[in-house]
Amino acid sequence: MHSKAVFFDVDDTLYDHLAPFREAVQAVANPDPSFPYEEAYHLMRYYSDQLSLELGGAGTSEYAEALEKLRTRRFQLTLEKWGIILSDRDAQSMQADYLARQYQIHMFEGAPALIQHLTQTGHVVGLITNGPLEHQMNKVTAMKLEEMIPSEHIFVSGGVGWDKPDPRIFAHVNEVTNTTPEHSIYVGDSWRNDVVGALAAGWQVIWFNHRGVEPESQHVPQHTADSFEEVDHIIRSLV
């Protein structure tokens, strides 16, 4: 059997991305206890993707110049749905709080052990994540992923030049790591970015649907998991 390449998304795949969002919204807006944080979180990620797409992606100069406005605007657009109007100052405070909390993160239980197992058994292991290079690498450092994954196997869209779901970022990863699509597995939570993008590149996909959301298109991931324990089980059965 050929050795496999296994790449992971970062945000809400290796750690709980909802936690810093919830805490930042609570700190600045202090909404009603019934506020639907998970629904709002998904909407915030939708606006983040859409605003990034409109700017041409994380690798463009337009994106870099407009990044702070994008980051605050996504909070304003999201909270407007529930009648919470954020001033620019409040949106900036929420973003700053959210940003700081993302550097105080820990991987889901079982993730470090799985990554180490894959590395020790001779598989190519890495990360493919959307976002500005420095910002995403700060998260990688916070989770001590550089101690487990070679730096040349960490691909950030802001450094590469293509954002998921563009299949070119997956093709680039195959080229750089000397791997092939048919022997590559991608694990991610985002339907739009991870499932659609990796399938378009010919990779096998494990959709980490731990938030129980509905598919957004007719694409069919080869595997679906609703816990990291299940992700671990699927990967070990494939490699």
ROZA-948332 format. One record per residue: residue number from 1; residue in one letter; x, y, z of N, C-alpha, C, O in turn. Coordinates in steps of 0.001 Angstrom, whole numbers. Layout:
<nodes>
NUM; A; X; Y; Z; X; Y; Z; X; Y; Z; X; Y; Z .
...
</nodes>
This chain:
<nodes>
1; M; 843; -1202; 0; 0; 0; 0; 877; 1250; 0; 1859; 1333; 738 .
2; H; 507; 2226; -842; 1233; 3490; -872; 1018; 4235; 441; -48; 4148; 1051 .
3; S; 2056; 4975; 869; 1857; 5853; 2016; 935; 6985; 1579; 919; 7372; 411 .
4; K; 174; 7505; 2524; -808; 8552; 2226; -294; 9911; 2673; 557; 10022; 3556 .
5; A; -838; 10941; 2036; -646; 12306; 2508; -1928; 12702; 3229; -3021; 12585; 2675 .
6; V; -1794; 13167; 4454; -2957; 13600; 5224; -2753; 15045; 5637; -1831; 15370; 6385 .
7; F; -3634; 15913; 5134; -3557; 17337; 5458; -4819; 17761; 6198; -5918; 17276; 5932 .
8; F; -4623; 18681; 7134; -5714; 19163; 7973; -5955; 20649; 7746; -5017; 21418; 7536 .
9; D; -7220; 21040; 7789; -7583; 22436; 7966; -7204; 22806; 9404; -6911; 21924; 10211 .
10; V; -7207; 24096; 9724; -6855; 24532; 11083; -8081; 24998; 11859; -8456; 24385; 12859 .
11; D; -8710; 26089; 11397; -9796; 26711; 12155; -11031; 25821; 12235; -11615; 25461; 11213 .
12; D; -11414; 25478; 13431; -12568; 24646; 13760; -12417; 23198; 13289; -13387; 22440; 13259 .
13; T; -11206; 22832; 12926; -10896; 21433; 12625; -9922; 20874; 13649; -10134; 19784; 14179 .
14; L; -8851; 21617; 13931; -7894; 21173; 14939; -8174; 21778; 16316; -7702; 21256; 17327 .
15; Y; -8931; 22865; 16363; -9303; 23466; 17651; -10700; 24058; 17532; -11218; 24228; 16428 .
16; D; -11299; 24368; 18657; -12661; 24909; 18709; -12636; 26397; 18389; -12311; 27222; 19243 .
17; H; -12982; 26729; 17152; -12960; 28109; 16686; -14137; 28919; 17228; -14096; 30149; 17236 .
18; L; -15183; 28230; 17682; -16355; 28919; 18213; -16049; 29594; 19545; -16605; 30653; 19837 .
19; A; -15179; 29003; 20356; -14917; 29522; 21699; -14418; 30972; 21693; -14988; 31800; 22404 .
20; P; -13378; 31315; 20920; -12944; 32717; 20921; -14000; 33668; 20350; -14085; 34820; 20774 .
21; F; -14806; 33194; 19393; -15880; 34024; 18849; -16914; 34318; 19928; -17299; 35469; 20132 .
22; R; -17361; 33270; 20618; -18372; 33438; 21667; -17883; 34399; 22748; -18614; 35294; 23171 .
23; E; -16649; 34208; 23188; -16106; 35026; 24268; -15936; 36483; 23848; -16149; 37388; 24656 .
24; A; -15552; 36719; 22588; -15389; 38094; 22111; -16737; 38801; 21997; -16852; 39975; 22350 .
25; V; -17755; 38097; 21508; -19091; 38687; 21400; -19637; 38986; 22793; -20224; 40046; 23009 .
26; Q; -19454; 38084; 23722; -19923; 38310; 25093; -19224; 39511; 25720; -19856; 40326; 26392 .
27; A; -17927; 39613; 25498; -17148; 40676; 26129; -17560; 42067; 25651; -17568; 43016; 26435 .
28; V; -17902; 42190; 24367; -18180; 43518; 23799; -19673; 43813; 23708; -20106; 44906; 24072 .
29; A; -20464; 42858; 23229; -21889; 43115; 22987; -22789; 42663; 24135; -23884; 43195; 24317 .
30; N; -22321; 41670; 24917; -23100; 41131; 26030; -24559; 40872; 25634; -25470; 41428; 26248 .
31; P; -24789; 40040; 24624; -26161; 39822; 24161; -26991; 39023; 25151; -26482; 38521; 26153 .
32; D; -28270; 38915; 24853; -29198; 38141; 25658; -28687; 36703; 25801; -28065; 36177; 24879 .
33; P; -28948; 36052; 26969; -28466; 34668; 27160; -28931; 33686; 26086; -28297; 32651; 25883 .
34; S; -30018; 33994; 25405; -30526; 33094; 24362; -29852; 33313; 23008; -30215; 32665; 22026 .
35; F; -28884; 34210; 22949; -28234; 34521; 21668; -27649; 33246; 21047; -26943; 32498; 21724 .
36; P; -27942; 32991; 19745; -27488; 31744; 19089; -26046; 31844; 18581; -25812; 32115; 17403 .
37; Y; -25092; 31625; 19476; -23682; 31825; 19131; -23234; 30954; 17960; -22480; 31413; 17102 .
38; E; -23686; 29715; 17918; -23219; 28825; 16857; -23734; 29275; 15494; -22988; 29269; 14516 .
39; E; -25006; 29665; 15426; -25556; 30173; 14162; -24830; 31447; 13741; -24510; 31629; 12566 .
40; A; -24574; 32321; 14701; -23874; 33569; 14400; -22440; 33308; 13955; -21918; 33994; 13076 .
41; Y; -21814; 32319; 14566; -20449; 31954; 14186; -20385; 31521; 12723; -19499; 31942; 11981 .
42; H; -21334; 30675; 12317; -21355; 30232; 10924; -21590; 31406; 9979; -20995; 31469; 8903 .
43; L; -22453; 32334; 10378; -22714; 33505; 9538; -21472; 34386; 9443; -21163; 34915; 8375 .
44; M; -20764; 34543; 10553; -19531; 35326; 10536; -18507; 34714; 9582; -17841; 35438; 8843 .
45; R; -18377; 33391; 9592; -17434; 32742; 8680; -17881; 32896; 7230; -17050; 33027; 6330 .
46; Y; -19190; 32880; 7005; -19709; 33101; 5652; -19312; 34499; 5167; -18789; 34652; 4063 .
47; Y; -19563; 35510; 5993; -19215; 36880; 5587; -17707; 37027; 5418; -17253; 37741; 4524 .
48; S; -16936; 36367; 6257; -15484; 36426; 6136; -15030; 35879; 4785; -14185; 36475; 4117 .
49; D; -15597; 34742; 4391; -15264; 34142; 3093; -15699; 35037; 1948; -14951; 35243; 992 .
50; Q; -16928; 35576; 2048; -17466; 36404; 953; -16677; 37690; 782; -16339; 38068; -339 .
51; L; -16382; 38361; 1880; -15628; 39609; 1803; -14220; 39360; 1277; -13686; 40169; 518 .
52; S; -13619; 38243; 1680; -12292; 37887; 1173; -12336; 37621; -328; -11455; 38049; -1074 .
53; L; -13374; 36909; -758; -13533; 36593; -2176; -13666; 37866; -3010; -13090; 37977; -4092 .
54; E; -14429; 38814; -2491; -14628; 40083; -3204; -13318; 40845; -3374; -13157; 41610; -4324 .
55; L; -12377; 40632; -2445; -11083; 41313; -2512; -10049; 40517; -3306; -8922; 40974; -3498 .
56; G; -10434; 39330; -3765; -9527; 38526; -4586; -8744; 37489; -3826; -7923; 36789; -4418 .
57; G; -8975; 37362; -2503; -8292; 36327; -1728; -7167; 36862; -876; -6726; 38000; -1037 .
58; A; -6705; 36012; 46; -5745; 36440; 1061; -4366; 36780; 511; -3579; 37423; 1206 .
59; G; -4054; 36376; -695; -2727; 36636; -1232; -2588; 37942; -1997; -1500; 38258; -2478 .
60; T; -3682; 38719; -2122; -3647; 39926; -2941; -3303; 41170; -2120; -3494; 41197; -905 .
61; S; -2796; 42192; -2799; -2478; 43443; -2105; -3753; 44134; -1630; -3756; 44797; -592 .
62; E; -4847; 43976; -2401; -6121; 44570; -2000; -6599; 43986; -673; -7134; 44695; 179 .
63; Y; -6400; 42703; -521; -6811; 42026; 715; -6005; 42574; 1891; -6559; 42897; 2941 .
64; A; -4701; 42672; 1701; -3843; 43150; 2786; -4223; 44556; 3219; -4234; 44863; 4411 .
65; E; -4535; 45409; 2250; -4871; 46794; 2550; -6224; 46915; 3260; -6422; 47794; 4099 .
66; A; -7147; 46019; 2910; -8507; 46116; 3448; -8775; 45148; 4587; -9915; 45023; 5036 .
67; L; -7740; 44459; 5064; -7931; 43378; 6026; -8644; 43830; 7294; -9589; 43178; 7737 .
68; E; -8202; 44937; 7881; -8809; 45372; 9140; -10278; 45731; 8953; -11110; 45423; 9806 .
69; K; -10594; 46379; 7842; -11991; 46726; 7572; -12820; 45470; 7372; -13949; 45388; 7857 .
70; L; -12270; 44484; 6661; -12965; 43205; 6452; -13259; 42543; 7799; -14367; 42064; 8038 .
71; R; -12265; 42524; 8659; -12410; 41822; 9931; -13478; 42452; 10818; -14218; 41742; 11499 .
72; T; -13560; 43773; 10812; -14582; 44428; 11638; -15948; 44389; 10965; -16969; 44251; 11638 .
73; R; -15969; 44508; 9655; -17244; 44511; 8929; -17980; 43188; 9079; -19208; 43174; 9162 .
74; R; -17254; 42077; 9113; -17921; 40786; 9238; -18675; 40673; 10566; -19732; 40044; 10627 .
75; F; -18141; 41273; 11616; -18848; 41274; 12899; -20094; 42155; 12832; -21148; 41794; 13355 .
76; Q; -19966; 43301; 12189; -21120; 44195; 12069; -22241; 43529; 11279; -23398; 43557; 11696 .
77; L; -21901; 42934; 10146; -22909; 42281; 9315; -23560; 41111; 10051; -24770; 40904; 9958 .
78; T; -22757; 40358; 10772; -23288; 39193; 11485; -24273; 39608; 12578; -25390; 39094; 12634 .
79; L; -23870; 40523; 13431; -24701; 40862; 14580; -25926; 41678; 14203; -26910; 41713; 14943 .
80; E; -25865; 42340; 13039; -27042; 43071; 12547; -28253; 42148; 12439; -29383; 42578; 12674 .
81; K; -28027; 40884; 12086; -29136; 39944; 11915; -29967; 39812; 13186; -31169; 39555; 13125 .
82; W; -29323; 39988; 14330; -30031; 39877; 15603; -30276; 41237; 16246; -30470; 41346; 17457 .
83; G; -30261; 42269; 15405; -30602; 43604; 15871; -29541; 44276; 16713; -29824; 45263; 17393 .
84; I; -28318; 43757; 16681; -27221; 44371; 17440; -26382; 45197; 16479; -25706; 44655; 15605 .
85; I; -26429; 46506; 16646; -25696; 47404; 15752; -24377; 47788; 16422; -24360; 48453; 17458 .
86; L; -23291; 47362; 15817; -21966; 47664; 16354; -21405; 48918; 15710; -21391; 49036; 14485 .
87; S; -20948; 49846; 16520; -20206; 50987; 15979; -18868; 50474; 15458; -18454; 49360; 15780 .
88; D; -18202; 51285; 14660; -16886; 50872; 14171; -15946; 50582; 15333; -15159; 49637; 15286 .
89; R; -16034; 51407; 16379; -15154; 51220; 17535; -15456; 49890; 18233; -14538; 49151; 18586 .
90; D; -16737; 49590; 18429; -17103; 48330; 19075; -16694; 47127; 18225; -16237; 46112; 18750 .
91; A; -16864; 47253; 16904; -16473; 46161; 16006; -14962; 45944; 16055; -14489; 44809; 16006 .
92; Q; -14215; 47033; 16151; -12762; 46916; 16260; -12360; 46271; 17581; -11425; 45472; 17633 .
93; S; -13076; 46623; 18650; -12800; 46018; 19960; -13109; 44532; 19942; -12369; 43725; 20506 .
94; M; -14227; 44170; 19279; -14608; 42763; 19204; -13571; 41976; 18416; -13197; 40869; 18805 .
95; Q; -13109; 42545; 17316; -12090; 41876; 16509; -10793; 41717; 17290; -10165; 40660; 17233 .
96; A; -10388; 42745; 18013; -9145; 42678; 18791; -9248; 41603; 19870; -8296; 40859; 20108 .
97; D; -10408; 41529; 20518; -10625; 40531; 21555; -10611; 39120; 20949; -9997; 38199; 21488 .
98; Y; -11296; 38984; 19830; -11367; 37706; 19113; -9974; 37253; 18693; -9622; 36081; 18828 .
99; L; -9197; 38184; 18189; -7843; 37882; 17722; -6969; 37396; 18884; -6266; 36393; 18762 .
100; A; -7020; 38105; 19990; -6187; 37751; 21141; -6538; 36362; 21663; -5657; 35596; 22054 .
101; R; -7828; 36044; 21667; -8264; 34753; 22201; -7872; 33593; 21279; -7778; 32452; 21731 .
102; Q; -7644; 33875; 19988; -7246; 32812; 19062; -5810; 32368; 19279; -5385; 31346; 18741 .
103; Y; -5061; 33135; 20064; -3692; 32732; 20354; -3601; 32058; 21727; -2509; 31823; 22243 .
104; Q; -4769; 31751; 22310; -4835; 31043; 23597; -5662; 29770; 23389; -6623; 29504; 24111 .
105; I; -5258; 28996; 22384; -6074; 27859; 21947; -5335; 26543; 22165; -4109; 26497; 22269 .
106; H; -6126; 25477; 22230; -5573; 24136; 22395; -6271; 23201; 21417; -7461; 23347; 21139 .
107; M; -5524; 22252; 20909; -6092; 21312; 19948; -7147; 20418; 20583; -7128; 20155; 21785 .
108; F; -8070; 19959; 19738; -9043; 18982; 20197; -8306; 17756; 20758; -7241; 17376; 20270 .
109; E; -8890; 17160; 21777; -8310; 15950; 22350; -8161; 14880; 21265; -9094; 14616; 20505 .
110; G; -7015; 14290; 21207; -6745; 13245; 20219; -6020; 13737; 18985; -5412; 12939; 18273 .
111; A; -6069; 15036; 18713; -5426; 15558; 17501; -3901; 15409; 17539; -3330; 14905; 16572 .
112; P; -3224; 15821; 18602; -1758; 15653; 18616; -1329; 14193; 18464; -373; 13897; 17747 .
113; A; -2032; 13288; 19134; -1662; 11860; 19063; -1832; 11323; 17648; -1016; 10527; 17183 .
114; L; -2897; 11757; 16955; -3118; 11289; 15589; -2029; 11811; 14655; -1495; 11061; 13838 .
115; I; -1702; 13094; 14777; -666; 13681; 13923; 670; 12974; 14148; 1380; 12659; 13193 .
116; Q; 1004; 12729; 15401; 2265; 12053; 15709; 2268; 10617; 15182; 3289; 10140; 14688 .
117; H; 1136; 9931; 15284; 1031; 8567; 14750; 1270; 8554; 13242; 2011; 7714; 12731 .
118; L; 645; 9479; 12542; 785; 9535; 11086; 2228; 9820; 10676; 2752; 9223; 9736 .
119; T; 2851; 10734; 11394; 4248; 11077; 11096; 5168; 9885; 11364; 6042; 9571; 10556 .
120; Q; 4966; 9238; 12488; 5824; 8116; 12878; 5665; 6903; 11972; 6573; 6079; 11866 .
121; T; 4503; 6794; 11314; 4271; 5658; 10418; 4592; 5995; 8961; 4232; 5248; 8051 .
122; G; 5274; 7128; 8746; 5828; 7419; 7431; 4933; 8166; 6466; 5242; 8230; 5276 .
123; H; 3842; 8730; 6933; 2944; 9466; 6055; 3330; 10942; 5998; 3916; 11483; 6936 .
124; V; 2994; 11575; 4889; 3188; 13014; 4760; 2029; 13699; 5486; 865; 13450; 5173 .
125; V; 2345; 14549; 6442; 1313; 15207; 7250; 1508; 16714; 7161; 2633; 17208; 7245 .
126; G; 402; 17444; 6991; 537; 18889; 6890; -761; 19625; 7131; -1772; 19037; 7514 .
127; L; -711; 20934; 6898; -1835; 21836; 7107; -2091; 22645; 5845; -1152; 23045; 5157 .
128; I; -3354; 22885; 5545; -3740; 23831; 4495; -4809; 24716; 5108; -5888; 24236; 5457 .
129; T; -4525; 25998; 5242; -5446; 26894; 5939; -5566; 28232; 5215; -4593; 28739; 4657 .
130; N; -6760; 28791; 5234; -6990; 30107; 4646; -6680; 31204; 5652; -6886; 31039; 6854 .
131; G; -6182; 32326; 5142; -5983; 33489; 5998; -4635; 34136; 5781; -3811; 33618; 5027 .
132; P; -4397; 35274; 6438; -3096; 35940; 6357; -2014; 35061; 6955; -2247; 34364; 7942 .
133; L; -838; 35092; 6363; 241; 34196; 6759; 604; 34336; 8239; 620; 33344; 8968 .
134; E; 892; 35546; 8681; 1345; 35745; 10059; 269; 35332; 11061; 559; 34690; 12070 .
135; H; -974; 35707; 10770; -2098; 35401; 11663; -2261; 33889; 11846; -2388; 33403; 12970 .
136; Q; -2255; 33154; 10737; -2434; 31703; 10833; -1221; 31027; 11462; -1365; 30045; 12190 .
137; M; -45; 31539; 11189; 1151; 30935; 11781; 1206; 31176; 13290; 1770; 30366; 14026 .
138; N; 625; 32283; 13752; 552; 32507; 15200; -305; 31425; 15864; -8; 30992; 16977 .
139; K; -1367; 30990; 15181; -2204; 29904; 15714; -1418; 28590; 15711; -1476; 27817; 16667 .
140; V; -693; 28354; 14637; 143; 27143; 14540; 1119; 27101; 15714; 1321; 26055; 16331 .
141; T; 1718; 28250; 16011; 2662; 28340; 17129; 1956; 28119; 18462; 2479; 27439; 19346 .
142; A; 757; 28702; 18602; 10; 28561; 19857; -298; 27099; 20161; -309; 26689; 21322 .
143; M; -544; 26324; 19122; -858; 24899; 19307; 381; 24003; 19247; 280; 22780; 19344 .
144; K; 1553; 24629; 19088; 2827; 23908; 19028; 2859; 22892; 17883; 3478; 21834; 17988 .
145; L; 2185; 23236; 16802; 2123; 22319; 15659; 3453; 22216; 14928; 3733; 21214; 14270 .
146; E; 4268; 23258; 15046; 5567; 23217; 14368; 6484; 22150; 14963; 7469; 21755; 14338 .
147; E; 6158; 21683; 16177; 6943; 20611; 16789; 6571; 19249; 16214; 7293; 18268; 16399 .
148; M; 5432; 19197; 15511; 4930; 17929; 14978; 4923; 17863; 13456; 4989; 16780; 12873 .
149; I; 4844; 19037; 12812; 4678; 19092; 11357; 5811; 19917; 10751; 6064; 21028; 11218 .
150; P; 6502; 19412; 9730; 7575; 20182; 9102; 7046; 21499; 8523; 5947; 21538; 7971 .
151; S; 7811; 22551; 8646; 7374; 23865; 8171; 7052; 23854; 6682; 6192; 24607; 6227 .
152; E; 7744; 22996; 5914; 7495; 22938; 4472; 6186; 22227; 4138; 5789; 22167; 2974 .
153; H; 5519; 21693; 5152; 4214; 21050; 4949; 3076; 21902; 5506; 1953; 21420; 5654 .
154; I; 3363; 23164; 5813; 2334; 24087; 6329; 2052; 25121; 5245; 2922; 25912; 4883 .
155; F; 832; 25103; 4737; 455; 25962; 3612; -657; 26914; 4045; -1756; 26487; 4400 .
156; V; -350; 28210; 4008; -1308; 29257; 4371; -1656; 30032; 3108; -766; 30463; 2374 .
157; S; -2941; 30209; 2856; -3349; 30824; 1585; -2711; 32190; 1366; -2363; 32539; 238 .
158; G; -2555; 32970; 2448; -1945; 34289; 2302; -503; 34239; 1852; 6; 35210; 1291 .
159; G; 166; 33113; 2090; 1544; 32947; 1641; 1643; 32257; 302; 2580; 32488; -462 .
160; V; 661; 31398; 16; 681; 30619; -1232; 118; 31423; -2405; 641; 31352; -3517 .
161; G; -953; 32189; -2153; -1532; 32989; -3231; -2892; 32541; -3701; -3540; 33248; -4471 .
162; W; -3347; 31368; -3252; -4694; 30888; -3583; -5417; 30535; -2297; -4815; 30005; -1362 .
163; D; -6697; 30827; -2250; -7532; 30465; -1109; -8329; 29214; -1442; -8779; 29047; -2576 .
164; K; -8509; 28326; -452; -9530; 27296; -619; -10867; 28008; -842; -11100; 29029; -194 .
165; P; -11739; 27543; -1699; -11776; 26227; -2333; -11076; 26132; -3693; -11293; 25160; -4417 .
166; D; -10254; 27099; -4057; -9548; 27033; -5337; -8706; 25754; -5371; -7807; 25596; -4544 .
167; P; -8976; 24840; -6308; -8220; 23576; -6330; -6735; 23766; -6578; -5950; 22842; -6363 .
168; R; -6336; 24949; -7027; -4914; 25180; -7294; -4073; 25118; -6024; -2897; 24760; -6083 .
169; I; -4657; 25461; -4877; -3854; 25383; -3649; -3571; 23924; -3297; -2497; 23604; -2789 .
170; F; -4532; 23037; -3566; -4319; 21610; -3319; -3318; 21030; -4320; -2473; 20212; -3958 .
171; A; -3420; 21460; -5584; -2464; 21003; -6599; -1053; 21469; -6255; -81; 20741; -6452 .
172; H; -956; 22686; -5741; 341; 23231; -5318; 936; 22387; -4197; 2131; 22091; -4194 .
173; V; 88; 22002; -3245; 552; 21160; -2134; 1086; 19831; -2661; 2142; 19369; -2229 .
174; N; 359; 19218; -3592; 824; 17957; -4181; 2184; 18135; -4852; 3074; 17296; -4714 .
175; E; 2328; 19227; -5572; 3584; 19467; -6293; 4747; 19658; -5325; 5811; 19063; -5496 .
176; V; 4539; 20487; -4314; 5616; 20802; -3374; 6010; 19593; -2535; 7189; 19397; -2240 .
177; T; 5029; 18784; -2153; 5295; 17645; -1258; 5539; 16347; -2009; 5729; 15293; -1404 .
178; N; 5532; 16436; -3344; 5759; 15244; -4178; 4765; 14135; -3846; 5127; 12967; -3706 .
179; T; 3498; 14538; -3725; 2414; 13591; -3457; 1423; 13645; -4625; 1538; 14494; -5508 .
180; T; 461; 12738; -4617; -522; 12688; -5697; -1932; 12826; -5125; -2180; 12437; -3984 .
181; P; -2864; 13384; -5923; -4240; 13555; -5429; -4879; 12245; -4976; -5579; 12209; -3964 .
182; E; -4640; 11174; -5722; -5309; 9914; -5394; -4825; 9300; -4079; -5478; 8413; -3530 .
183; H; -3688; 9770; -3579; -3183; 9272; -2303; -3189; 10371; -1236; -2463; 10295; -246 .
184; S; -4021; 11394; -1458; -4081; 12519; -528; -5453; 12594; 144; -6487; 12435; -505 .
185; I; -5440; 12836; 1442; -6661; 12944; 2248; -6688; 14329; 2884; -5681; 14812; 3400 .
186; Y; -7861; 14958; 2838; -7993; 16262; 3476; -9090; 16216; 4514; -10177; 15695; 4263 .
187; V; -8802; 16763; 5682; -9753; 16804; 6792; -10110; 18256; 7063; -9235; 19068; 7362 .
188; G; -11396; 18587; 6960; -11800; 19964; 7211; -13260; 20073; 7576; -14054; 19182; 7274 .
189; D; -13616; 21175; 8232; -14996; 21362; 8692; -15844; 22166; 7721; -17067; 22025; 7719 .
190; S; -15229; 23005; 6895; -15987; 23917; 6039; -16436; 23231; 4753; -15616; 22719; 3991 .
191; W; -17737; 23227; 4523; -18243; 22655; 3273; -17719; 23434; 2079; -17195; 22851; 1130 .
192; R; -17862; 24756; 2129; -17469; 25606; 998; -15990; 25477; 673; -15616; 25281; -483 .
193; N; -15154; 25586; 1689; -13716; 25645; 1449; -13052; 24275; 1375; -12224; 24025; 500 .
194; D; -13417; 23399; 2289; -12689; 22155; 2451; -13242; 21016; 1593; -12498; 20369; 855 .
195; V; -14537; 20778; 1696; -15141; 19691; 918; -15100; 20010; -571; -14594; 19216; -1364 .
196; V; -15624; 21154; -946; -15700; 21521; -2366; -14306; 21638; -2977; -14056; 21125; -4068 .
197; G; -13409; 22306; -2279; -12068; 22526; -2816; -11267; 21251; -2983; -10669; 21027; -4035 .
198; A; -11250; 20407; -1950; -10447; 19185; -2016; -11006; 18190; -3021; -10245; 17524; -3722 .
199; L; -12336; 18082; -3099; -12930; 17181; -4097; -12585; 17639; -5511; -12295; 16817; -6381 .
200; A; -12616; 18941; -5737; -12293; 19475; -7065; -10852; 19166; -7463; -10528; 19074; -8647 .
201; A; -9995; 19008; -6458; -8584; 18706; -6722; -8319; 17209; -6806; -7179; 16797; -7020 .
202; G; -9364; 16381; -6640; -9201; 14942; -6748; -8751; 14256; -5472; -8316; 13105; -5506 .
203; W; -8853; 14956; -4338; -8461; 14373; -3067; -9625; 13621; -2428; -10786; 13866; -2754 .
204; Q; -9305; 12705; -1516; -10319; 12135; -640; -10611; 13146; 462; -9714; 13852; 922 .
205; V; -11856; 13209; 875; -12239; 14202; 1880; -12894; 13535; 3079; -13760; 12671; 2939 .
206; I; -12458; 13957; 4262; -13173; 13640; 5500; -13784; 14951; 5985; -13081; 15851; 6444 .
207; W; -15098; 15036; 5874; -15793; 16244; 6327; -15996; 16142; 7839; -16738; 15285; 8319 .
208; F; -15336; 17017; 8573; -15435; 17028; 10032; -16633; 17895; 10423; -16482; 19069; 10763 .
209; N; -17799; 17307; 10369; -19036; 18048; 10594; -19465; 17946; 12054; -20546; 17445; 12364 .
210; H; -18606; 18426; 12937; -18897; 18313; 14368; -19937; 19319; 14842; -20365; 19265; 15995 .
211; R; -20350; 20236; 13970; -21404; 21186; 14347; -22761; 20808; 13742; -23751; 21515; 13929 .
212; G; -22794; 19694; 13021; -24068; 19188; 12526; -24774; 20090; 11536; -25993; 20247; 11598 .
213; V; -24012; 20692; 10611; -24621; 21562; 9605; -25010; 20757; 8366; -24568; 19623; 8178 .
214; E; -25836; 21359; 7536; -26312; 20689; 6328; -25349; 20916; 5165; -24729; 21977; 5091 .
215; P; -25206; 19949; 4254; -24406; 20174; 3042; -24954; 21365; 2253; -26154; 21640; 2277 .
216; E; -24065; 22061; 1562; -24467; 23268; 842; -24533; 23060; -670; -24845; 23994; -1409 .
217; S; -24248; 21864; -1127; -24252; 21586; -2572; -24399; 20083; -2760; -24611; 19344; -1799 .
218; Q; -24284; 19635; -4015; -24443; 18213; -4324; -23143; 17429; -4207; -23120; 16237; -4515 .
219; H; -22069; 18062; -3774; -20808; 17348; -3616; -20960; 16234; -2578; -21776; 16338; -1662 .
220; V; -20171; 15172; -2728; -20274; 14032; -1818; -18891; 13698; -1253; -18076; 13080; -1938 .
221; P; -18621; 14104; -8; -17346; 13716; 606; -17313; 12208; 834; -18343; 11590; 1101 .
222; Q; -16143; 11632; 727; -16037; 10168; 889; -16348; 9731; 2322; -16833; 8621; 2546 .
223; H; -16069; 10600; 3283; -16290; 10257; 4683; -16798; 11486; 5439; -16470; 12620; 5091 .
224; T; -17597; 11246; 6467; -18075; 12311; 7341; -17895; 11864; 8778; -18193; 10721; 9125 .
225; A; -17406; 12766; 9611; -17202; 12469; 11031; -17808; 13591; 11859; -17773; 14757; 11465 .
226; D; -18369; 13227; 13019; -18926; 14268; 13875; -18166; 14416; 15194; -18598; 15151; 16082 .
227; S; -17048; 13726; 15320; -16176; 13886; 16485; -14741; 13643; 16041; -14506; 13008; 15013 .
228; F; -13778; 14146; 16813; -12394; 13911; 16415; -12023; 12455; 16608; -11163; 11930; 15901 .
229; E; -12668; 11800; 17563; -12455; 10361; 17737; -12817; 9613; 16459; -12138; 8663; 16070 .
230; E; -13906; 10058; 15803; -14316; 9413; 14563; -13356; 9752; 13428; -13071; 8903; 12583 .
231; V; -12856; 10987; 13402; -11840; 11371; 12416; -10636; 10435; 12542; -10136; 9904; 11551 .
232; D; -10190; 10250; 13766; -9052; 9367; 14042; -9319; 7956; 13520; -8464; 7360; 12865 .
233; H; -10493; 7430; 13807; -10841; 6071; 13391; -10836; 5950; 11865; -10309; 4980; 11320 .
234; I; -11424; 6937; 11175; -11488; 6895; 9718; -10094; 6938; 9112; -9768; 6144; 8229 .
235; I; -9275; 7867; 9589; -7942; 8006; 9024; -7113; 6747; 9228; -6435; 6292; 8307 .
236; R; -7165; 6189; 10418; -6388; 4970; 10677; -6863; 3805; 9795; -6076; 2921; 9458 .
237; S; -8152; 3808; 9424; -8654; 2756; 8551; -8217; 2962; 7097; -8178; 2014; 6313 .
238; L; -7889; 4214; 6748; -7517; 4532; 5369; -6017; 4413; 5108; -5596; 4140; 3984 .
239; V; -5218; 4618; 6147; -3768; 4629; 5939; -3142; 3309; 6378; -1928; 3137; 6276 .
</nodes>
